[in-house]
């Protein structure tokens, strides 16, 4: 056990420790070394690490999380018995992931996505009563500062790439009633699988739609296509090693907000999309997949609000989806279970 007299004794501790103590005045917490810890014995290094943290960590939640991480990581090492070379490879991988993270490109977040952890966090934090729409992660392309449009508006510029799409959504509660006061943030890739922020040419393919009092909303846009997650990183190598592709299924993003209800951030997918079962971010679920139908009658295009000449491929894609939101009270009741 370190005593104050030991810690300030130049015979026992070096100048760096003494100067550190002079600055903050704190004597480091020490515990006695009473047991020989050894792998295969009844007191391993795992036990000693946890005993130390139990004696030093003041925050019980932090202690719980770190102890769990230590236990699981030590278990991984015991189970897989990495060689020194493999361990160095693992350290190198994590180091590269850190170095390759810059600006909005966060490789650690991306690793969480491609290993299913972001989906798991979402599922745990957003329990839903039966029949409610599942939440998914918002992804890296959400922008809060977007134009607000009345339902029925167009969210695209005239030269936006992609075939024209008309989206119609309903927002209901668990009793099947339309919800009042709904606002829906929508954002998506274009027909080339590219987001506006990737073009750096201003806001497009996104907006905040003010729904009708019935909870219904609609807008005109383009049919998005599938794209891939950033691949200039260790994530690409990891996916390749695992025999996986980096592609996301085709999707639309939504964040739906209504007073008295739990906000919903989700993505929905057309049934014609590839990669539904192998989505790189594990964000697809059968309940979020729906059919998108071709509308070839020009009179219907006019009813949807498309101007003459705007539809150039002889069809508009009609995509409908029904969203169901729980009340905040319903969610609180679930969390207490
Ligand atoms: Fe996306």
py3Dmol code that shows the C-alpha trace and the ligand (Angstrom):
import py3Dmol

protein = """\
ATOM      1  CA  UNK A   1       0.000   0.000   0.000  1.00  0.00           C
ATOM      2  CA  UNK A   2       1.345   3.405  -0.909  1.00  0.00           C
ATOM      3  CA  UNK A   3       1.520   5.872   1.938  1.00  0.00           C
ATOM      4  CA  UNK A   4       1.876   9.656   1.608  1.00  0.00           C
ATOM      5  CA  UNK A   5       5.400   9.472   3.017  1.00  0.00           C
ATOM      6  CA  UNK A   6       6.353   6.864   0.415  1.00  0.00           C
ATOM      7  CA  UNK A   7       4.860   8.804  -2.459  1.00  0.00           C
ATOM      8  CA  UNK A   8       6.829  11.935  -1.615  1.00  0.00           C
ATOM      9  CA  UNK A   9      10.064  10.073  -0.878  1.00  0.00           C
ATOM     10  CA  UNK A  10      12.603  10.690  -3.678  1.00  0.00           C
ATOM     11  CA  UNK A  11      14.217   7.391  -2.788  1.00  0.00           C
ATOM     12  CA  UNK A  12      11.039   5.516  -3.746  1.00  0.00           C
ATOM     13  CA  UNK A  13       9.368   7.468  -6.545  1.00  0.00           C
ATOM     14  CA  UNK A  14      10.717   9.391  -9.490  1.00  0.00           C
ATOM     15  CA  UNK A  15      10.457  13.047 -10.242  1.00  0.00           C
ATOM     16  CA  UNK A  16       7.483  12.651 -12.579  1.00  0.00           C
ATOM     17  CA  UNK A  17       5.278  11.121  -9.873  1.00  0.00           C
ATOM     18  CA  UNK A  18       6.436  13.608  -7.237  1.00  0.00           C
ATOM     19  CA  UNK A  19       5.734  16.575  -9.482  1.00  0.00           C
ATOM     20  CA  UNK A  20       2.306  15.161 -10.379  1.00  0.00           C
ATOM     21  CA  UNK A  21       1.404  14.887  -6.689  1.00  0.00           C
ATOM     22  CA  UNK A  22       2.653  18.410  -6.054  1.00  0.00           C
ATOM     23  CA  UNK A  23       0.299  19.676  -8.769  1.00  0.00           C
ATOM     24  CA  UNK A  24      -2.970  17.987  -7.719  1.00  0.00           C
ATOM     25  CA  UNK A  25      -2.114  16.986  -4.134  1.00  0.00           C
ATOM     26  CA  UNK A  26      -3.683  13.567  -4.622  1.00  0.00           C
ATOM     27  CA  UNK A  27      -2.136  10.379  -3.313  1.00  0.00           C
ATOM     28  CA  UNK A  28      -2.891   7.571  -5.804  1.00  0.00           C
ATOM     29  CA  UNK A  29      -5.263   4.905  -4.507  1.00  0.00           C
ATOM     30  CA  UNK A  30      -3.358   1.690  -3.916  1.00  0.00           C
ATOM     31  CA  UNK A  31      -4.454  -1.801  -2.910  1.00  0.00           C
ATOM     32  CA  UNK A  32      -2.370  -4.488  -1.255  1.00  0.00           C
ATOM     33  CA  UNK A  33      -0.870  -7.227  -3.400  1.00  0.00           C
ATOM     34  CA  UNK A  34      -2.052 -10.203  -1.392  1.00  0.00           C
ATOM     35  CA  UNK A  35      -2.669 -12.958  -3.928  1.00  0.00           C
ATOM     36  CA  UNK A  36      -0.613 -14.485  -6.662  1.00  0.00           C
ATOM     37  CA  UNK A  37      -2.758 -14.085  -9.754  1.00  0.00           C
ATOM     38  CA  UNK A  38      -2.178 -16.602 -12.485  1.00  0.00           C
ATOM     39  CA  UNK A  39      -4.077 -18.038 -15.410  1.00  0.00           C
ATOM     40  CA  UNK A  40      -5.664 -21.348 -14.492  1.00  0.00           C
ATOM     41  CA  UNK A  41      -5.703 -20.535 -10.793  1.00  0.00           C
ATOM     42  CA  UNK A  42      -8.686 -19.399  -8.732  1.00  0.00           C
ATOM     43  CA  UNK A  43      -7.428 -15.788  -8.870  1.00  0.00           C
ATOM     44  CA  UNK A  44      -6.606 -14.614 -12.379  1.00  0.00           C
ATOM     45  CA  UNK A  45      -5.573 -11.263 -13.759  1.00  0.00           C
ATOM     46  CA  UNK A  46      -9.279 -10.711 -14.557  1.00  0.00           C
ATOM     47  CA  UNK A  47     -10.096 -10.982 -10.860  1.00  0.00           C
ATOM     48  CA  UNK A  48      -7.314  -8.600  -9.951  1.00  0.00           C
ATOM     49  CA  UNK A  49      -8.327  -5.997 -12.548  1.00  0.00           C
ATOM     50  CA  UNK A  50     -11.916  -6.118 -11.311  1.00  0.00           C
ATOM     51  CA  UNK A  51     -10.870  -5.995  -7.653  1.00  0.00           C
ATOM     52  CA  UNK A  52      -8.776  -2.915  -8.362  1.00  0.00           C
ATOM     53  CA  UNK A  53     -11.609  -1.123 -10.180  1.00  0.00           C
ATOM     54  CA  UNK A  54     -14.079  -2.041  -7.452  1.00  0.00           C
ATOM     55  CA  UNK A  55     -11.810  -0.259  -4.988  1.00  0.00           C
ATOM     56  CA  UNK A  56     -11.059   2.802  -7.101  1.00  0.00           C
ATOM     57  CA  UNK A  57     -14.055   3.602  -9.328  1.00  0.00           C
ATOM     58  CA  UNK A  58     -16.562   5.923  -7.689  1.00  0.00           C
ATOM     59  CA  UNK A  59     -19.246   5.732 -10.377  1.00  0.00           C
ATOM     60  CA  UNK A  60     -21.242   2.476 -10.031  1.00  0.00           C
ATOM     61  CA  UNK A  61     -22.538   2.588 -13.620  1.00  0.00           C
ATOM     62  CA  UNK A  62     -19.033   3.093 -15.009  1.00  0.00           C
ATOM     63  CA  UNK A  63     -17.792   0.264 -12.807  1.00  0.00           C
ATOM     64  CA  UNK A  64     -20.564  -2.013 -14.065  1.00  0.00           C
ATOM     65  CA  UNK A  65     -19.813  -1.271 -17.734  1.00  0.00           C
ATOM     66  CA  UNK A  66     -16.021  -1.469 -17.454  1.00  0.00           C
ATOM     67  CA  UNK A  67     -16.187  -4.686 -15.429  1.00  0.00           C
ATOM     68  CA  UNK A  68     -18.420  -6.222 -18.078  1.00  0.00           C
ATOM     69  CA  UNK A  69     -16.088  -5.105 -20.876  1.00  0.00           C
ATOM     70  CA  UNK A  70     -13.054  -6.498 -19.025  1.00  0.00           C
ATOM     71  CA  UNK A  71     -14.810  -9.822 -18.343  1.00  0.00           C
ATOM     72  CA  UNK A  72     -15.960 -10.223 -21.947  1.00  0.00           C
ATOM     73  CA  UNK A  73     -12.688  -9.157 -23.556  1.00  0.00           C
ATOM     74  CA  UNK A  74     -10.707 -11.439 -21.262  1.00  0.00           C
ATOM     75  CA  UNK A  75     -13.132 -14.233 -22.186  1.00  0.00           C
ATOM     76  CA  UNK A  76     -12.518 -13.575 -25.889  1.00  0.00           C
ATOM     77  CA  UNK A  77      -8.779 -13.882 -25.300  1.00  0.00           C
ATOM     78  CA  UNK A  78      -9.177 -17.103 -23.295  1.00  0.00           C
ATOM     79  CA  UNK A  79     -11.500 -18.536 -25.923  1.00  0.00           C
ATOM     80  CA  UNK A  80      -9.520 -17.612 -29.045  1.00  0.00           C
ATOM     81  CA  UNK A  81      -5.994 -17.605 -27.609  1.00  0.00           C
ATOM     82  CA  UNK A  82      -4.565 -15.073 -30.085  1.00  0.00           C
ATOM     83  CA  UNK A  83      -0.885 -15.416 -30.940  1.00  0.00           C
ATOM     84  CA  UNK A  84       1.334 -12.380 -30.318  1.00  0.00           C
ATOM     85  CA  UNK A  85       1.211 -11.662 -34.075  1.00  0.00           C
ATOM     86  CA  UNK A  86      -2.588 -11.820 -34.102  1.00  0.00           C
ATOM     87  CA  UNK A  87      -2.747  -9.536 -31.083  1.00  0.00           C
ATOM     88  CA  UNK A  88      -0.474  -7.024 -32.816  1.00  0.00           C
ATOM     89  CA  UNK A  89      -2.754  -7.260 -35.854  1.00  0.00           C
ATOM     90  CA  UNK A  90      -5.763  -6.481 -33.679  1.00  0.00           C
ATOM     91  CA  UNK A  91      -4.002  -3.484 -32.108  1.00  0.00           C
ATOM     92  CA  UNK A  92      -3.017  -2.299 -35.573  1.00  0.00           C
ATOM     93  CA  UNK A  93      -6.631  -2.584 -36.755  1.00  0.00           C
ATOM     94  CA  UNK A  94      -7.974  -0.466 -33.901  1.00  0.00           C
ATOM     95  CA  UNK A  95      -5.152   2.058 -34.353  1.00  0.00           C
ATOM     96  CA  UNK A  96      -5.971   2.423 -38.045  1.00  0.00           C
ATOM     97  CA  UNK A  97      -9.668   2.810 -37.286  1.00  0.00           C
ATOM     98  CA  UNK A  98      -8.818   5.721 -35.015  1.00  0.00           C
ATOM     99  CA  UNK A  99      -6.449   7.350 -37.484  1.00  0.00           C
ATOM    100  CA  UNK A 100      -8.876   6.976 -40.382  1.00  0.00           C
ATOM    101  CA  UNK A 101     -11.666   8.727 -38.452  1.00  0.00           C
ATOM    102  CA  UNK A 102     -11.753  12.350 -39.452  1.00  0.00           C
ATOM    103  CA  UNK A 103     -14.423  14.972 -39.846  1.00  0.00           C
ATOM    104  CA  UNK A 104     -17.791  13.283 -40.209  1.00  0.00           C
ATOM    105  CA  UNK A 105     -16.190   9.959 -41.139  1.00  0.00           C
ATOM    106  CA  UNK A 106     -16.178   8.069 -37.858  1.00  0.00           C
ATOM    107  CA  UNK A 107     -14.791   4.600 -38.439  1.00  0.00           C
ATOM    108  CA  UNK A 108     -15.589   3.511 -34.885  1.00  0.00           C
ATOM    109  CA  UNK A 109     -19.261   4.356 -35.477  1.00  0.00           C
ATOM    110  CA  UNK A 110     -19.087   2.534 -38.804  1.00  0.00           C
ATOM    111  CA  UNK A 111     -17.641  -0.556 -37.141  1.00  0.00           C
ATOM    112  CA  UNK A 112     -20.548  -0.453 -34.701  1.00  0.00           C
ATOM    113  CA  UNK A 113     -22.910  -0.393 -37.680  1.00  0.00           C
ATOM    114  CA  UNK A 114     -21.373  -3.219 -39.712  1.00  0.00           C
ATOM    115  CA  UNK A 115     -21.113  -5.462 -36.644  1.00  0.00           C
ATOM    116  CA  UNK A 116     -24.794  -4.945 -35.776  1.00  0.00           C
ATOM    117  CA  UNK A 117     -24.117  -3.056 -32.549  1.00  0.00           C
ATOM    118  CA  UNK A 118     -25.905   0.136 -33.570  1.00  0.00           C
ATOM    119  CA  UNK A 119     -29.025  -1.879 -34.373  1.00  0.00           C
ATOM    120  CA  UNK A 120     -28.794  -3.646 -31.018  1.00  0.00           C
ATOM    121  CA  UNK A 121     -28.473  -0.316 -29.171  1.00  0.00           C
ATOM    122  CA  UNK A 122     -31.553   0.942 -31.022  1.00  0.00           C
ATOM    123  CA  UNK A 123     -33.590  -2.148 -30.225  1.00  0.00           C
ATOM    124  CA  UNK A 124     -32.686  -1.974 -26.532  1.00  0.00           C
ATOM    125  CA  UNK A 125     -33.360   1.749 -26.181  1.00  0.00           C
ATOM    126  CA  UNK A 126     -36.575   1.846 -28.159  1.00  0.00           C
ATOM    127  CA  UNK A 127     -38.828  -0.963 -26.943  1.00  0.00           C
ATOM    128  CA  UNK A 128     -42.170  -0.830 -28.744  1.00  0.00           C
ATOM    129  CA  UNK A 129     -45.628  -2.202 -28.116  1.00  0.00           C
ATOM    130  CA  UNK A 130     -46.649  -4.788 -30.755  1.00  0.00           C
ATOM    131  CA  UNK A 131     -47.441  -3.324 -34.156  1.00  0.00           C
ATOM    132  CA  UNK A 132     -45.329  -0.182 -33.766  1.00  0.00           C
ATOM    133  CA  UNK A 133     -42.797   0.731 -36.440  1.00  0.00           C
ATOM    134  CA  UNK A 134     -39.230  -0.341 -35.608  1.00  0.00           C
ATOM    135  CA  UNK A 135     -36.560   2.290 -35.061  1.00  0.00           C
ATOM    136  CA  UNK A 136     -33.251   2.233 -36.911  1.00  0.00           C
ATOM    137  CA  UNK A 137     -30.187   4.428 -36.750  1.00  0.00           C
ATOM    138  CA  UNK A 138     -30.276   7.821 -38.461  1.00  0.00           C
ATOM    139  CA  UNK A 139     -26.955   7.281 -40.242  1.00  0.00           C
ATOM    140  CA  UNK A 140     -24.403   9.959 -41.077  1.00  0.00           C
ATOM    141  CA  UNK A 141     -26.423  12.080 -43.511  1.00  0.00           C
ATOM    142  CA  UNK A 142     -29.101  13.614 -41.251  1.00  0.00           C
ATOM    143  CA  UNK A 143     -29.288  17.418 -41.134  1.00  0.00           C
ATOM    144  CA  UNK A 144     -31.507  19.213 -38.618  1.00  0.00           C
ATOM    145  CA  UNK A 145     -31.597  22.572 -40.403  1.00  0.00           C
ATOM    146  CA  UNK A 146     -33.826  21.778 -43.386  1.00  0.00           C
ATOM    147  CA  UNK A 147     -36.679  23.573 -45.173  1.00  0.00           C
ATOM    148  CA  UNK A 148     -40.226  22.909 -43.964  1.00  0.00           C
ATOM    149  CA  UNK A 149     -42.823  21.935 -46.538  1.00  0.00           C
ATOM    150  CA  UNK A 150     -46.584  21.408 -46.402  1.00  0.00           C
ATOM    151  CA  UNK A 151     -47.673  17.873 -47.218  1.00  0.00           C
ATOM    152  CA  UNK A 152     -47.914  17.361 -50.956  1.00  0.00           C
ATOM    153  CA  UNK A 153     -44.766  19.339 -51.779  1.00  0.00           C
ATOM    154  CA  UNK A 154     -41.766  18.388 -53.862  1.00  0.00           C
ATOM    155  CA  UNK A 155     -38.461  17.944 -51.973  1.00  0.00           C
ATOM    156  CA  UNK A 156     -36.249  17.827 -55.065  1.00  0.00           C
ATOM    157  CA  UNK A 157     -34.647  20.215 -57.517  1.00  0.00           C
ATOM    158  CA  UNK A 158     -35.665  19.866 -61.166  1.00  0.00           C
ATOM    159  CA  UNK A 159     -32.363  18.279 -62.214  1.00  0.00           C
ATOM    160  CA  UNK A 160     -32.254  15.674 -59.436  1.00  0.00           C
ATOM    161  CA  UNK A 161     -31.069  12.320 -60.745  1.00  0.00           C
ATOM    162  CA  UNK A 162     -33.552   9.484 -60.558  1.00  0.00           C
ATOM    163  CA  UNK A 163     -36.982   8.376 -61.661  1.00  0.00           C
ATOM    164  CA  UNK A 164     -39.839  10.297 -60.091  1.00  0.00           C
ATOM    165  CA  UNK A 165     -41.403   8.945 -56.926  1.00  0.00           C
ATOM    166  CA  UNK A 166     -44.536   9.850 -55.001  1.00  0.00           C
ATOM    167  CA  UNK A 167     -44.439   8.895 -51.335  1.00  0.00           C
ATOM    168  CA  UNK A 168     -47.604   8.616 -49.255  1.00  0.00           C
ATOM    169  CA  UNK A 169     -47.401   7.886 -45.541  1.00  0.00           C
ATOM    170  CA  UNK A 170     -49.825   7.596 -42.674  1.00  0.00           C
ATOM    171  CA  UNK A 171     -48.875   8.150 -39.037  1.00  0.00           C
ATOM    172  CA  UNK A 172     -51.160   6.408 -36.570  1.00  0.00           C
ATOM    173  CA  UNK A 173     -51.191   5.402 -32.924  1.00  0.00           C
ATOM    174  CA  UNK A 174     -51.545   1.880 -31.549  1.00  0.00           C
ATOM    175  CA  UNK A 175     -55.343   2.238 -31.643  1.00  0.00           C
ATOM    176  CA  UNK A 176     -55.228   2.862 -35.380  1.00  0.00           C
ATOM    177  CA  UNK A 177     -56.092   6.555 -35.033  1.00  0.00           C
ATOM    178  CA  UNK A 178     -54.366   9.219 -37.130  1.00  0.00           C
ATOM    179  CA  UNK A 179     -52.063  11.445 -35.058  1.00  0.00           C
ATOM    180  CA  UNK A 180     -52.360  15.249 -35.082  1.00  0.00           C
ATOM    181  CA  UNK A 181     -49.409  17.643 -35.112  1.00  0.00           C
ATOM    182  CA  UNK A 182     -47.009  15.335 -36.943  1.00  0.00           C
ATOM    183  CA  UNK A 183     -43.826  16.624 -38.569  1.00  0.00           C
ATOM    184  CA  UNK A 184     -41.712  14.275 -40.657  1.00  0.00           C
ATOM    185  CA  UNK A 185     -38.069  14.796 -41.531  1.00  0.00           C
ATOM    186  CA  UNK A 186     -37.294  12.918 -44.734  1.00  0.00           C
ATOM    187  CA  UNK A 187     -33.877  12.460 -46.299  1.00  0.00           C
ATOM    188  CA  UNK A 188     -32.585  10.105 -48.930  1.00  0.00           C
ATOM    189  CA  UNK A 189     -30.045   9.329 -51.632  1.00  0.00           C
ATOM    190  CA  UNK A 190     -30.918  10.170 -55.226  1.00  0.00           C
ATOM    191  CA  UNK A 191     -31.217   7.855 -58.218  1.00  0.00           C
ATOM    192  CA  UNK A 192     -27.447   7.489 -58.269  1.00  0.00           C
ATOM    193  CA  UNK A 193     -27.310   6.488 -54.617  1.00  0.00           C
ATOM    194  CA  UNK A 194     -25.754   9.834 -53.626  1.00  0.00           C
ATOM    195  CA  UNK A 195     -26.855  12.274 -50.873  1.00  0.00           C
ATOM    196  CA  UNK A 196     -26.969  16.039 -51.352  1.00  0.00           C
ATOM    197  CA  UNK A 197     -24.170  16.549 -48.819  1.00  0.00           C
ATOM    198  CA  UNK A 198     -21.907  14.397 -50.974  1.00  0.00           C
ATOM    199  CA  UNK A 199     -22.430  16.770 -53.933  1.00  0.00           C
ATOM    200  CA  UNK A 200     -21.801  19.905 -51.820  1.00  0.00           C
ATOM    201  CA  UNK A 201     -24.399  21.777 -53.884  1.00  0.00           C
ATOM    202  CA  UNK A 202     -26.921  22.728 -51.228  1.00  0.00           C
ATOM    203  CA  UNK A 203     -29.977  21.081 -49.737  1.00  0.00           C
ATOM    204  CA  UNK A 204     -31.851  18.571 -51.878  1.00  0.00           C
ATOM    205  CA  UNK A 205     -33.740  15.303 -51.457  1.00  0.00           C
ATOM    206  CA  UNK A 206     -34.669  16.230 -47.901  1.00  0.00           C
ATOM    207  CA  UNK A 207     -37.086  18.361 -45.927  1.00  0.00           C
ATOM    208  CA  UNK A 208     -39.443  18.589 -42.957  1.00  0.00           C
ATOM    209  CA  UNK A 209     -42.971  17.677 -44.075  1.00  0.00           C
ATOM    210  CA  UNK A 210     -45.907  19.042 -42.064  1.00  0.00           C
ATOM    211  CA  UNK A 211     -48.500  16.279 -42.095  1.00  0.00           C
ATOM    212  CA  UNK A 212     -52.247  16.765 -42.379  1.00  0.00           C
ATOM    213  CA  UNK A 213     -54.316  16.750 -39.172  1.00  0.00           C
ATOM    214  CA  UNK A 214     -55.161  13.126 -39.997  1.00  0.00           C
ATOM    215  CA  UNK A 215     -51.482  12.147 -39.723  1.00  0.00           C
ATOM    216  CA  UNK A 216     -51.268  11.569 -43.484  1.00  0.00           C
ATOM    217  CA  UNK A 217     -48.436  13.110 -45.459  1.00  0.00           C
ATOM    218  CA  UNK A 218     -47.077  12.879 -48.967  1.00  0.00           C
ATOM    219  CA  UNK A 219     -44.308  14.368 -51.072  1.00  0.00           C
ATOM    220  CA  UNK A 220     -42.735  14.141 -54.485  1.00  0.00           C
ATOM    221  CA  UNK A 221     -39.139  13.080 -54.944  1.00  0.00           C
ATOM    222  CA  UNK A 222     -37.026  10.519 -56.750  1.00  0.00           C
ATOM    223  CA  UNK A 223     -36.711   6.792 -56.249  1.00  0.00           C
ATOM    224  CA  UNK A 224     -33.415   6.255 -54.391  1.00  0.00           C
ATOM    225  CA  UNK A 225     -30.972   3.488 -55.235  1.00  0.00           C
ATOM    226  CA  UNK A 226     -28.684   1.379 -53.086  1.00  0.00           C
ATOM    227  CA  UNK A 227     -25.281   2.730 -52.077  1.00  0.00           C
ATOM    228  CA  UNK A 228     -22.369   1.537 -50.012  1.00  0.00           C
ATOM    229  CA  UNK A 229     -20.914   2.605 -46.703  1.00  0.00           C
ATOM    230  CA  UNK A 230     -17.520   4.405 -46.822  1.00  0.00           C
ATOM    231  CA  UNK A 231     -14.971   1.888 -48.055  1.00  0.00           C
ATOM    232  CA  UNK A 232     -11.669   3.741 -47.791  1.00  0.00           C
ATOM    233  CA  UNK A 233     -10.893   2.266 -44.408  1.00  0.00           C
ATOM    234  CA  UNK A 234     -10.209  -0.799 -42.335  1.00  0.00           C
ATOM    235  CA  UNK A 235     -13.945  -1.478 -42.536  1.00  0.00           C
ATOM    236  CA  UNK A 236     -13.482  -2.441 -46.182  1.00  0.00           C
ATOM    237  CA  UNK A 237     -10.757  -4.922 -45.221  1.00  0.00           C
ATOM    238  CA  UNK A 238     -12.851  -6.353 -42.409  1.00  0.00           C
ATOM    239  CA  UNK A 239     -15.897  -6.868 -44.630  1.00  0.00           C
ATOM    240  CA  UNK A 240     -13.747  -8.407 -47.372  1.00  0.00           C
ATOM    241  CA  UNK A 241     -12.163 -10.774 -44.854  1.00  0.00           C
ATOM    242  CA  UNK A 242     -15.627 -11.790 -43.727  1.00  0.00           C
ATOM    243  CA  UNK A 243     -16.762 -12.303 -47.333  1.00  0.00           C
ATOM    244  CA  UNK A 244     -19.279  -9.458 -47.017  1.00  0.00           C
ATOM    245  CA  UNK A 245     -20.084  -6.528 -49.297  1.00  0.00           C
ATOM    246  CA  UNK A 246     -20.299  -2.919 -48.008  1.00  0.00           C
ATOM    247  CA  UNK A 247     -23.694  -2.161 -49.572  1.00  0.00           C
ATOM    248  CA  UNK A 248     -26.796  -0.755 -47.979  1.00  0.00           C
ATOM    249  CA  UNK A 249     -30.226  -1.688 -49.289  1.00  0.00           C
ATOM    250  CA  UNK A 250     -32.189   1.035 -51.040  1.00  0.00           C
ATOM    251  CA  UNK A 251     -33.944   3.126 -48.404  1.00  0.00           C
ATOM    252  CA  UNK A 252     -35.686   6.301 -47.320  1.00  0.00           C
ATOM    253  CA  UNK A 253     -34.915   7.905 -43.959  1.00  0.00           C
ATOM    254  CA  UNK A 254     -37.587   9.339 -41.661  1.00  0.00           C
ATOM    255  CA  UNK A 255     -37.720  11.028 -38.294  1.00  0.00           C
ATOM    256  CA  UNK A 256     -41.326  11.454 -37.167  1.00  0.00           C
ATOM    257  CA  UNK A 257     -42.159  13.787 -34.296  1.00  0.00           C
ATOM    258  CA  UNK A 258     -45.576  14.288 -32.703  1.00  0.00           C
ATOM    259  CA  UNK A 259     -46.600  15.758 -29.309  1.00  0.00           C
ATOM    260  CA  UNK A 260     -47.276  13.066 -26.734  1.00  0.00           C
ATOM    261  CA  UNK A 261     -45.665  10.320 -28.815  1.00  0.00           C
ATOM    262  CA  UNK A 262     -42.213   8.780 -28.855  1.00  0.00           C
ATOM    263  CA  UNK A 263     -40.307  10.183 -31.816  1.00  0.00           C
ATOM    264  CA  UNK A 264     -39.449   7.612 -34.432  1.00  0.00           C
ATOM    265  CA  UNK A 265     -36.270   7.528 -36.512  1.00  0.00           C
ATOM    266  CA  UNK A 266     -36.382   4.760 -39.047  1.00  0.00           C
ATOM    267  CA  UNK A 267     -35.633   3.657 -42.588  1.00  0.00           C
ATOM    268  CA  UNK A 268     -37.933   1.835 -44.999  1.00  0.00           C
ATOM    269  CA  UNK A 269     -37.004  -0.342 -47.948  1.00  0.00           C
ATOM    270  CA  UNK A 270     -38.605  -1.220 -51.283  1.00  0.00           C
ATOM    271  CA  UNK A 271     -39.154  -4.939 -51.824  1.00  0.00           C
ATOM    272  CA  UNK A 272     -37.308  -4.668 -55.164  1.00  0.00           C
ATOM    273  CA  UNK A 273     -34.062  -3.670 -53.402  1.00  0.00           C
ATOM    274  CA  UNK A 274     -31.006  -5.935 -53.455  1.00  0.00           C
ATOM    275  CA  UNK A 275     -29.115  -6.660 -50.247  1.00  0.00           C
ATOM    276  CA  UNK A 276     -32.219  -6.790 -48.015  1.00  0.00           C
ATOM    277  CA  UNK A 277     -30.801  -9.810 -46.191  1.00  0.00           C
ATOM    278  CA  UNK A 278     -27.199  -8.638 -46.243  1.00  0.00           C
ATOM    279  CA  UNK A 279     -27.586  -4.922 -45.517  1.00  0.00           C
ATOM    280  CA  UNK A 280     -24.164  -3.738 -44.375  1.00  0.00           C
ATOM    281  CA  UNK A 281     -25.638  -1.914 -41.370  1.00  0.00           C
ATOM    282  CA  UNK A 282     -28.126  -4.626 -40.305  1.00  0.00           C
ATOM    283  CA  UNK A 283     -30.829  -1.938 -40.452  1.00  0.00           C
ATOM    284  CA  UNK A 284     -33.309  -3.924 -42.564  1.00  0.00           C
ATOM    285  CA  UNK A 285     -36.285  -5.744 -41.070  1.00  0.00           C
ATOM    286  CA  UNK A 286     -39.139  -7.428 -42.959  1.00  0.00           C
ATOM    287  CA  UNK A 287     -41.646  -5.071 -41.299  1.00  0.00           C
ATOM    288  CA  UNK A 288     -39.842  -2.103 -42.886  1.00  0.00           C
ATOM    289  CA  UNK A 289     -40.031  -3.529 -46.423  1.00  0.00           C
ATOM    290  CA  UNK A 290     -42.935  -2.687 -48.725  1.00  0.00           C
ATOM    291  CA  UNK A 291     -43.837  -2.895 -52.392  1.00  0.00           C
ATOM    292  CA  UNK A 292     -43.327   0.133 -54.581  1.00  0.00           C
ATOM    293  CA  UNK A 293     -45.588   0.185 -57.635  1.00  0.00           C
ATOM    294  CA  UNK A 294     -45.240   1.774 -61.045  1.00  0.00           C
ATOM    295  CA  UNK A 295     -47.923   4.279 -62.033  1.00  0.00           C
ATOM    296  CA  UNK A 296     -48.037   4.716 -65.804  1.00  0.00           C
ATOM    297  CA  UNK A 297     -51.240   6.754 -66.116  1.00  0.00           C
ATOM    298  CA  UNK A 298     -50.289  10.409 -66.766  1.00  0.00           C
ATOM    299  CA  UNK A 299     -53.590  11.584 -65.222  1.00  0.00           C
ATOM    300  CA  UNK A 300     -52.436  10.060 -61.911  1.00  0.00           C
ATOM    301  CA  UNK A 301     -49.117  11.909 -62.209  1.00  0.00           C
ATOM    302  CA  UNK A 302     -51.027  15.177 -62.441  1.00  0.00           C
ATOM    303  CA  UNK A 303     -53.077  14.252 -59.354  1.00  0.00           C
ATOM    304  CA  UNK A 304     -49.783  13.648 -57.534  1.00  0.00           C
ATOM    305  CA  UNK A 305     -48.658  17.152 -58.471  1.00  0.00           C
ATOM    306  CA  UNK A 306     -46.101  16.426 -61.175  1.00  0.00           C
ATOM    307  CA  UNK A 307     -45.904  19.070 -63.878  1.00  0.00           C
ATOM    308  CA  UNK A 308     -46.169  18.279 -67.554  1.00  0.00           C
ATOM    309  CA  UNK A 309     -42.854  17.008 -68.884  1.00  0.00           C
ATOM    310  CA  UNK A 310     -41.481  16.333 -65.415  1.00  0.00           C
ATOM    311  CA  UNK A 311     -41.982  12.568 -65.691  1.00  0.00           C
ATOM    312  CA  UNK A 312     -39.637  11.400 -68.426  1.00  0.00           C
ATOM    313  CA  UNK A 313     -39.449   7.622 -68.068  1.00  0.00           C
ATOM    314  CA  UNK A 314     -43.141   6.872 -68.570  1.00  0.00           C
ATOM    315  CA  UNK A 315     -43.734   6.040 -64.932  1.00  0.00           C
ATOM    316  CA  UNK A 316     -43.883   7.365 -61.391  1.00  0.00           C
ATOM    317  CA  UNK A 317     -43.005   5.094 -58.486  1.00  0.00           C
ATOM    318  CA  UNK A 318     -45.726   5.092 -55.832  1.00  0.00           C
ATOM    319  CA  UNK A 319     -44.461   4.156 -52.392  1.00  0.00           C
ATOM    320  CA  UNK A 320     -46.875   3.871 -49.473  1.00  0.00           C
ATOM    321  CA  UNK A 321     -46.084   3.064 -45.889  1.00  0.00           C
ATOM    322  CA  UNK A 322     -48.040   3.143 -42.615  1.00  0.00           C
ATOM    323  CA  UNK A 323     -46.079   4.271 -39.557  1.00  0.00           C
ATOM    324  CA  UNK A 324     -47.307   3.418 -36.066  1.00  0.00           C
ATOM    325  CA  UNK A 325     -46.027   5.411 -33.070  1.00  0.00           C
ATOM    326  CA  UNK A 326     -46.435   4.535 -29.381  1.00  0.00           C
ATOM    327  CA  UNK A 327     -47.337   7.233 -26.889  1.00  0.00           C
ATOM    328  CA  UNK A 328     -44.581   8.261 -24.488  1.00  0.00           C
ATOM    329  CA  UNK A 329     -46.708   6.744 -21.682  1.00  0.00           C
ATOM    330  CA  UNK A 330     -46.842   3.387 -23.497  1.00  0.00           C
ATOM    331  CA  UNK A 331     -43.071   3.366 -23.875  1.00  0.00           C
ATOM    332  CA  UNK A 332     -42.466   4.328 -20.248  1.00  0.00           C
ATOM    333  CA  UNK A 333     -44.739   1.485 -19.138  1.00  0.00           C
ATOM    334  CA  UNK A 334     -42.737  -0.944 -21.298  1.00  0.00           C
ATOM    335  CA  UNK A 335     -39.417   0.224 -19.877  1.00  0.00           C
ATOM    336  CA  UNK A 336     -40.654  -0.472 -16.333  1.00  0.00           C
ATOM    337  CA  UNK A 337     -41.394  -4.116 -17.159  1.00  0.00           C
TER     338      UNK A 337
END
"""
ligand_1 = """\
1
LIG
Fe -28.976 6.336 -45.871
"""
view = py3Dmol.view(width=600, height=400)
view.addModel(protein, "pdb")
view.setStyle({"model": 0}, {"cartoon": {"style": "trace"}})
view.addModel(ligand_1, "xyz")
view.setStyle({"model": 1}, {"stick": {}})
view.zoomTo()
view.show()
